[in-house]
Amino acid sequence: MTRQERGTAICIIRMEPQADGMLISVRVNPDIQEISGERRYHFADVEQAVCAVRDFLEGYRDDLQPFEE
């Protein structure tokens, strides 16, 4: 797979105030053409949400490296 074959990725972060803090929802999909690739995560802790987003971005970047045949 080459960079041109890789689909467009998306990461959506939603923050909702709650009575006892914040609910952070993170939706990620490494290829918007493949709905089955979508993952949803929910956090109360900002650091955990940031780590999840960082992991997604780094994973997508790493997947951009062409496979050697």
N, C-alpha and C positions, 0 to 999 in steps of 0.2 A: 504494500500500500504506500503510495506517495502522498506528499502534502496536497496535491491537487485532488486526489481521490478521497481525502478526508472531508467529512461534512462539517458544517458550521455548528459550533457548540453554543450552548446557552446555560447561563447560571442566573437564577432569579432569587433574590433575597427579600423576604417579607418580614417586617417586624410589627408585632401586635402587642400593645400594652395589655397587661393582665393585672388583676387585683394584687397578685403576689410577685410581680416582676414583669419580665418580657418574654414573649414567645417568638422565637426566631425560626422561620421556615425557610429552608433552602431547597430549591428545585434545580436539578442539574440534568443535562442531557448532552452527551458528547457528539451527537449528530441529530439535528432537529428533524431530519427526514425519517428517523427511526423512533417512533413513539415508544416502542418497547424498551428503549434505552434510558428512559426517564427515571430518575430516582428522587425521592423526597425524604428530607430529614427535618427533624424538629429539635430545637435546643432552647434551653433557658439560659445557658451560659454563652456569653459573647465569644470567649476564647475558643470554645468548642466549635461554634459556627464558623469562625474565621479559619480554624484548622481544616474544617470540611471543605470550605471554598478553596483554600490553598492546595489541598490534596487533589481536588478536581482539576484546578488549573495546571498543576505540575504534571498530573497524569495525562492530561490532554496534550501538553507540550511534549512529554516523553513519547506519546503515541505518534507524534508527527514524524519521528525519525523513520526513514524508509527501512523496510525489511530487507535483509540481505538474502539473496537467493543462491 
